[in-house]
Amino acid sequence: MDLRAIHYAFVTRRKDTCIHNAHPLLKLMGSTLILVSIALSNIQWLILILLILLIEAELGKVLMNLVWTIKGAWSLLLIISVTSYILYSVHYSITLITRVITASFAISIFVSTTAPSDLSQSLEKIGVPAKLCAIPELSIRLIPYIANDAQESLEGMMLRGEVKPRFLLPRGITKALATIIHSAVKRSESLTEALVAKFFGYSNKRTYIDELQINKYSVVQLFVKVLILVLALIFPNPLIHLKNCLDIMITLLKYTTIYC
């Protein structure tokens, strides 16, 4: 697994796109709905959802993040596909790997287009305590940095001969895991000291520089993802109702593009 690729896939960069400017809370709701749809859908709906996510990534200019996601998790995807093929069947293996890739894309798009501070602010606006709001914010911020630290540590251990690279998992993986845990603990200690220095938790309500706005895309994408979930439950086999489903989805995508 290429941990540096995971770092690039989940790092957040602010861009002036309709997806980046969408309200974080509505994006969170939309991403949750699409993940539920992925969990309940068959291969036909998974392919359709995958195409919609690719269009959404193109609108948000984060297609490279999806490429980094596949590059970073290719060994894990290979293990899942081979294991499911041996234990079950080819059809099940294809469905499972498509489900995992589609879910990874949905998470990558949300994380790479949502500033952690904006997500924390939107949660606080609906009454979630500030200390709880900090949990997703800090988690999103720490994941790419820990992945990058872990990759650098692995490369250093390989140069010293403590870890031997192999096809799937490196030899000496226990040492690598210990290094990753140590890196995460160091990051958490530094973060704790920074929060204490800033008197985090002294006030029940924090102040923010920018106010969040609900743009048209925020509402449209949520409506589209609700409709996908409903259609996936009503029409488990969309090929039978292909014309109707395509007409609905093309109309929705057209309006989504217009609002962007």
N, C-alpha and C positions, 0 to 999 in steps of 0.2 A: 504494500500500500504506500503510495506517494503522499506523505503527509504535507509536503510543501504545496502540492496541488490542491489538497483540501483547504489549506490556508488561502490560496488564491480564489478558490470556489466560493468561500463563505465570507470573504472580507467585504465590508460595506463601503461603497464609494458614492458620494452624493453626485447625482446627475440631474439635469433639467429635463425629465421625461414625465409623462403622465403617471407612470407607475411609481416613480420615486416621489412624486408630489401627492400621491393618493394618501388618504387618511390611514395611519397605521392600524387602527382598531378594525376598520372595515377590511383592510388587507388581511389581518389576522383571522377574521371571521371567514373570509373567502378561502384562505389557505386551509383552514380547518375543514370547511365543507368539501374542498377538492380532495383532501386526504381521506375523508370518509367515503367519497365517491370512488376513489382508487381502491379502497379496501373492499368495497361491495361490488365492483364492476367486473365484467368478464373481459376477455382479450379484445373484443370489438370496441367496447367503450374505452378501454385503456389506451388503445391506439388513437382514438378521437381526442381523449383528454391530453395525450402526449403532444398531438399536433397543436392543440389550443395553448398548451404551455410553451411550445416553441414560438408561437406567434407572440405570446405575452413577453417572452424573453427578448424577442426582436424589438418589440415596442419599447422595452426598458433598456435596450442596448447592453444586455448581460448574457448574450449567447456564449461568450467565451467562458463565463462562469460555469455553464453547463458542461462545456468541454473539459474544464478542469475537474469537475465533479466525477465524470467518467474516468478520466485519467487517474485520479486519486484513489478510486475505489475499484479499479478493474480486477484486482486479485480477489477481492471479496465477492464481486459479481461472478467471477469464474468459479469460485468455490460453491456458491449458492446454486448456480446452474448445473454443475456436474453432480452435486449431491442430490438435487431434486430429480435430475434425470435418472440416476441410479435407483433412487427409492420409489419414484412414481412413474412418470411418463414424459415423453417429449412435449406434449401439449401443456402439461402442468409446469414443466420447466420453463417453457417460453412465457407462459402467463405469469409465473412468479417473478422471473427476471424483468419482464416488462413492468410489472407492478412496482418492483423495487426501484427501477430507473425512473419511472414516472413520479413516484413519491420523492425521490432524491431531487429531481428537477424542481418540484413544487416547493420544497424546503429551501433549496438554493436560491430560487427566484425571490422568495419572501425575505430571506436573510440578507441577500446582496442588494436589495432595493429598499430596505427599511433601516433607517438610522436607529440604533438602540435607544438613544435619548428621546427620540420621537415616540417610540413604542412605550417607554416608561411614562412619558408625559400623557399619552392618550389613556393609559390605564389609570393614572392618577386622577384624570378628569372625571372618570366614572365612579370614583369613590374607593378605589383600591388603595390601601395604605402604602405610603412611600417606601417603607422597607420591603414590602412584597414586590412593588414595582421595580425595585433595583435588581431583583433576581433574574428575570429574563434579560434585562439590559446588560448586566455584567456577564451573564452566560454567553450571550451573542458576541460580546467583545473578547472574551477570553478564549473561546474555541479556536479561532484561527491563529492566535498567538501561541497557544500551547502546541498546536499542530506544527507550527514552524519551528518552535524550540525543540520539539521531539525529533523532527527531521534533521536538524543540525546536530543534535546529540547522537543520532544513529550514524550519521556520516562520520563523525569523529571516532566513534567506537569501531566502525568498519576500518578506518585507516589504522587504528591501533591493533586490529586483528581480534578484538573482543567479540565482534559480531560478524558472522560470515553470511554474505548474501546468498539466497537460494531462490528457486523459481517462485514459490508462494510465500513462505514464511522464513525469515532469516534465522540462522542458527545462533543460539544465545539470546533468544527472545526474552528470557526472564530478566537479563541485564538491561535490555532495551526498555522493558515495561517499568523497571525500577527507576530508570532515568526519566521516563515520561512522568511518573508520579512525583518524583522529586521536583521536576520543572513546574508542575501544576501547583505544588505546595509553595514553592518560592513565589510564584505569581500571586497566589492568594494572600501570602504574608505581605507582599508589597502593596497589594490592593487594600488590605485591611489598614495598613499604616496610612495610606492616602486618604481613606474614608475618615479615619480618626482625626487626621490633620484638618480635614474640611468640616469637622463637626457634623458628620452625616447622622441624621436622626434627631438632631437638636430641635428642629422644627418639624411639625407634622405636615407642612405643605412647602414644597420647593417652588422656586421661581424659574422661569424659562425665558430665553431671549426671543424665540419665535413662537407664534401661535399657530396651531395646526388648523388647516382648513379642509373641508370636504369638497373635493372637486367632482366633476361629473363621472370621471372614470371610476372613482371609488364606489359609487352606487351601481354603475353598469356592471363592473366586474363581479360584485357581490350577487347581483341579480342573475348573471350568466351562470355562476357556480351553483346557485340554488337550483336553477333550472336543470343544469347537468345532473345534479343529484336526483331530482324528481324524475327526469326522463330515464335515467339509468335504472331506477326502481320500477317505473311503469313499463318500460320497454327493455327487458333484459337482452333481447336479441334485436339490435337496431337495424340489421340488414333487412328484416321483414318490413320495417317501417322506414326504410332508408331515405326515401324521398322527403317524407315529412320531417324527419330529424335533421336532414341536411338543410332543408329550407329554413328551419328554425335557427340552426347554428350559424348559417351564412348570414342571415339577417342580423343576428346578435353580434357577430364579429364585425359586420359592416358598421353598425352603430358604435361599437367599441372603438373602431379605428377612427370614426368621425369625431368622437369625443376626445380622442388623444390629440 
